[in-house]
């Protein structure tokens, strides 16, 4: 699943959401900050 979730109990909310495997979607700010440094100005 491309949605990266640190809390396993929240995975139920995303299990039927279609998303390409090469797209990473974070649900935590610290993951987004680390993964996408070019967009930190937003």
Buried (B, 14 or more C-beta within 10 A) or exposed (E): EEBBBEEEEEEEEBEEEEEEEEEBBBBEEEBBEEEEEEEEEE
